[in-house]
Amino acid sequence: MPQTARWLRAAFLGDSANRQHRVPPKMRSVQLGAAVAAFGVIGIVTGAASAKTEQPAVQDAAHVAPLAKAEPPPALAAAVPQAPAPADVPAPAPAAAPAPAQPPAPEAAPAPEAAPEKQEQPAPQVIEKPKDQIGTWIDQAIDVLQKNGISRDQVDPEAIRMIIMHESNGDPNATNNWDSNAAAGTPSIGLMQTIQPTFESFALPGHGDIYNPVDNIIAASRYAISTYGSVSDVPGVAGMRSGGGYQGY
């Protein structure tokens, strides 16, 4: 660009430094026209460039000016203490909604009682009647009778007891002094109330005491078997078992 300016200056002003480059007038007119045209093009280009670059500068100034005006000078900004930035205060947590009231838990149903275990029933025991003194005497007499050939079927213990209770009420020393036998001089004596001649006829050896309960049962039982077939067939026993009354033998 400076070289072009020097050339134009020499062309129009006739600079002596460039005299050696002078051309004839006709050629100078042509050069002058070209120079004018070139100058016009340069002016247009320069104007366009200026217009293009100046507008952003104005806009930038419009935007930058308020910021520069708002900022305090560096010295003033350093002198004024800056208030500490407030610490972030946590936002209060929202109050928790009250938990809904839980209904009371239902009471557990009582466990069903276990069925009692079925216990095995013990086998029925044969309960023997308590032996009284009369029962002992009867057992001893029956044992002697069986040893002397008398069948057990002929000497039923209950039949013997029935006769004893009706004749003497269990008293071995009982003596009947008011019946016909007593009037004849042979009263009935002992548990089964035998007269002396009958007792002596049916007594077994070693059992000759009419007042001895065992000896008395032995002689009276043998008499009943000899007369009625068995002690159970005595009229008083048979009458009682058939619903009638007792009568002496």
C-alpha positions as CSV (number, residue, x, y, z in Angstrom):
1,M,0.0,0.0,0.0
2,P,2.8,2.6,0.7
3,Q,4.4,1.8,-2.7
4,T,1.1,2.6,-4.4
5,A,0.9,5.9,-2.6
6,R,4.4,7.0,-3.6
7,W,3.6,6.1,-7.2
8,L,0.3,8.1,-7.1
9,R,2.2,11.1,-5.6
10,A,4.8,11.0,-8.2
11,A,2.2,10.7,-10.9
12,F,0.1,13.7,-9.8
13,L,2.6,15.9,-8.1
14,G,5.5,15.3,-10.3
15,D,7.9,14.2,-7.6
16,S,11.5,14.5,-8.7
17,A,12.5,11.3,-7.2
18,N,10.4,9.5,-9.6
19,R,11.1,11.5,-12.7
20,Q,12.8,8.7,-14.4
21,H,9.5,6.9,-14.4
22,R,7.5,9.7,-16.0
23,V,5.5,8.7,-19.1
24,P,4.0,10.7,-21.9
25,P,0.8,12.7,-21.3
26,K,-1.3,10.3,-23.2
27,M,-0.1,7.4,-21.2
28,R,-0.4,9.4,-18.0
29,S,-4.1,10.0,-18.7
30,V,-4.5,6.3,-19.0
31,Q,-2.6,5.7,-15.8
32,L,-4.5,8.4,-14.0
33,G,-7.8,6.8,-14.9
34,A,-6.6,3.5,-13.7
35,A,-5.3,5.1,-10.5
36,V,-8.6,6.8,-9.9
37,A,-10.4,3.5,-10.5
38,A,-8.0,1.7,-8.2
39,F,-8.4,4.3,-5.6
40,G,-12.2,4.0,-5.8
41,V,-12.0,0.3,-5.3
42,I,-9.6,0.7,-2.4
43,G,-12.0,3.2,-0.9
44,I,-15.0,0.9,-1.2
45,V,-13.1,-2.0,0.2
46,T,-11.7,0.1,3.1
47,G,-15.2,1.6,3.8
48,A,-16.8,-1.8,3.8
49,A,-14.1,-3.1,6.2
50,S,-14.5,-0.1,8.5
51,A,-18.2,-0.4,8.5
52,K,-18.0,-4.1,9.3
53,T,-15.5,-3.7,12.0
54,E,-16.9,-0.6,13.7
55,Q,-20.4,-2.0,14.3
56,P,-19.3,-4.8,16.6
57,A,-17.1,-2.4,18.5
58,V,-20.1,-0.2,19.2
59,Q,-22.1,-3.1,20.3
60,D,-19.3,-4.4,22.4
61,A,-19.0,-1.0,24.0
62,A,-22.7,-0.9,24.7
63,H,-22.5,-4.3,26.5
64,V,-19.2,-3.7,28.2
65,A,-19.9,-0.2,29.5
66,P,-22.5,-1.1,32.1
67,L,-20.3,-3.8,33.6
68,A,-17.3,-1.5,33.8
69,K,-19.5,1.2,35.4
70,A,-21.0,-1.2,38.0
71,E,-17.6,-2.6,39.2
72,P,-15.9,-0.5,41.9
73,P,-12.3,0.5,41.5
74,P,-9.8,-2.2,42.6
75,A,-8.7,-0.2,45.6
76,L,-12.2,0.4,46.8
77,A,-13.2,-3.2,46.3
78,A,-10.2,-4.3,48.4
79,A,-11.1,-1.8,51.2
80,V,-14.7,-2.8,51.6
81,P,-14.9,-6.1,53.5
82,Q,-17.0,-8.7,51.9
83,A,-19.7,-10.1,54.0
84,P,-19.3,-13.8,54.4
85,A,-21.6,-15.8,52.3
86,P,-24.4,-17.2,54.4
87,A,-23.9,-20.9,55.2
88,D,-26.4,-23.1,53.6
89,V,-29.1,-23.7,56.2
90,P,-30.6,-27.1,55.7
91,A,-34.3,-26.9,55.0
92,P,-36.3,-28.2,58.0
93,A,-37.4,-31.7,57.4
94,P,-41.1,-32.0,57.0
95,A,-42.8,-33.3,60.1
96,A,-43.4,-37.0,59.9
97,A,-47.1,-37.8,59.8
98,P,-48.2,-39.7,62.9
99,A,-48.2,-43.4,62.4
100,P,-51.8,-44.8,62.2
101,A,-52.8,-46.5,65.4
102,Q,-52.4,-50.2,65.1
103,P,-55.4,-52.2,66.1
104,P,-54.7,-54.4,69.1
105,A,-53.4,-57.8,68.1
106,P,-56.1,-60.5,68.5
107,E,-55.6,-62.7,71.5
108,A,-54.3,-66.1,70.6
109,A,-57.0,-68.8,70.9
110,P,-56.2,-71.1,73.7
111,A,-54.6,-74.3,72.5
112,P,-57.0,-77.2,72.6
113,E,-56.5,-79.4,75.5
114,A,-54.8,-82.6,74.5
115,A,-57.1,-85.6,74.8
116,P,-56.1,-87.7,77.7
117,E,-54.3,-90.7,76.7
118,K,-56.4,-93.8,76.9
119,Q,-55.0,-95.9,79.6
120,E,-55.3,-99.5,79.4
121,Q,-57.7,-101.0,81.8
122,P,-56.0,-103.3,84.2
123,A,-57.2,-106.9,84.1
124,P,-60.0,-107.4,86.5
125,Q,-58.6,-109.0,89.7
126,V,-60.4,-111.7,91.5
127,I,-61.2,-110.2,94.8
128,E,-61.6,-112.8,97.5
129,K,-64.0,-112.2,100.2
130,P,-62.3,-111.4,103.4
131,K,-62.1,-114.5,105.5
132,D,-63.7,-114.2,108.8
133,Q,-63.4,-116.8,111.5
134,I,-66.4,-118.7,110.3
135,G,-65.0,-118.8,106.8
136,T,-61.7,-120.2,108.1
137,W,-63.5,-122.9,110.0
138,I,-65.5,-123.9,107.0
139,D,-62.4,-124.1,104.8
140,Q,-60.6,-126.3,107.3
141,A,-63.6,-128.7,107.6
142,I,-64.0,-129.0,103.8
143,D,-60.3,-129.8,103.5
144,V,-60.7,-132.7,105.9
145,L,-63.8,-133.9,104.2
146,Q,-62.2,-133.9,100.8
147,K,-59.3,-135.9,102.2
148,N,-61.8,-138.4,103.4
149,G,-63.5,-138.9,100.1
150,I,-66.2,-136.2,100.1
151,S,-66.7,-134.4,96.8
152,R,-66.3,-130.6,96.7
153,D,-69.7,-130.4,95.0
154,Q,-71.4,-131.9,98.0
155,V,-70.0,-129.4,100.5
156,D,-70.9,-125.9,99.1
157,P,-69.3,-123.4,101.5
158,E,-72.2,-120.9,101.1
159,A,-74.7,-123.6,102.0
160,I,-72.7,-124.5,105.1
161,R,-72.6,-120.9,106.1
162,M,-76.3,-120.4,105.7
163,I,-77.0,-123.3,108.0
164,I,-74.5,-122.0,110.6
165,M,-76.1,-118.5,110.7
166,H,-79.6,-119.8,111.1
167,E,-78.8,-122.5,113.6
168,S,-76.3,-120.8,116.0
169,N,-75.6,-117.4,114.5
170,G,-71.9,-118.4,114.4
171,D,-71.5,-119.3,118.1
172,P,-69.6,-122.6,118.6
173,N,-70.9,-122.9,122.2
174,A,-74.5,-122.4,121.4
175,T,-76.9,-125.0,123.1
176,N,-80.6,-125.4,122.4
177,N,-82.4,-126.2,125.6
178,W,-86.0,-125.5,124.5
179,D,-86.8,-127.8,121.5
180,S,-88.0,-131.4,121.4
181,N,-84.4,-132.7,121.4
182,A,-83.7,-130.9,124.6
183,A,-86.9,-132.3,126.1
184,A,-85.7,-135.8,125.3
185,G,-82.4,-135.0,127.0
186,T,-80.3,-134.6,123.9
187,P,-80.1,-130.8,123.2
188,S,-78.6,-129.5,119.9
189,I,-75.1,-128.2,120.4
190,G,-72.4,-126.2,118.5
191,L,-72.2,-124.3,115.2
192,M,-74.5,-126.6,113.2
193,Q,-76.6,-127.7,116.2
194,T,-76.2,-131.4,116.2
195,I,-77.3,-133.7,119.0
196,Q,-74.7,-135.8,120.7
197,P,-75.7,-139.2,119.2
198,T,-75.7,-137.8,115.6
199,F,-72.4,-136.1,116.2
200,E,-70.8,-139.3,117.4
201,S,-72.2,-141.2,114.4
202,F,-70.7,-139.0,111.7
203,A,-67.6,-137.6,113.4
204,L,-64.2,-138.6,111.9
205,P,-61.3,-139.9,113.9
206,G,-59.4,-137.1,115.6
207,H,-62.4,-134.8,115.3
208,G,-64.6,-135.9,118.3
209,D,-65.2,-132.6,120.1
210,I,-68.8,-131.4,119.6
211,Y,-67.9,-127.9,120.7
212,N,-65.0,-127.6,118.3
213,P,-66.2,-125.7,115.3
214,V,-64.3,-127.7,112.7
215,D,-65.3,-131.0,114.2
216,N,-68.9,-129.9,114.4
217,I,-69.0,-128.8,110.7
218,I,-67.4,-132.2,109.7
219,A,-70.0,-134.4,111.5
220,A,-73.0,-132.2,110.5
221,S,-71.9,-132.1,106.8
222,R,-71.5,-135.8,106.7
223,Y,-75.0,-136.2,108.2
224,A,-76.6,-133.8,105.6
225,I,-74.8,-135.7,102.7
226,S,-76.0,-139.0,104.1
227,T,-79.6,-137.8,104.5
228,Y,-80.2,-135.3,101.6
229,G,-77.3,-136.1,99.2
230,S,-75.5,-132.8,99.7
231,V,-75.4,-129.8,102.0
232,S,-77.1,-127.7,99.3
233,D,-80.1,-130.1,99.3
234,V,-80.9,-129.5,103.0
235,P,-84.6,-128.4,103.1
236,G,-83.7,-125.0,104.8
237,V,-81.0,-124.2,102.2
238,A,-83.2,-125.3,99.2
239,G,-86.1,-123.2,100.6
240,M,-84.0,-120.1,101.0
241,R,-82.6,-120.3,97.5
242,S,-86.0,-120.8,95.9
243,G,-87.4,-117.7,97.7
244,G,-88.9,-119.5,100.7
245,G,-88.0,-119.5,104.3
246,Y,-85.5,-121.5,106.3
247,Q,-86.4,-124.7,108.2
248,G,-84.3,-126.9,110.4
249,Y,-82.7,-130.1,109.3
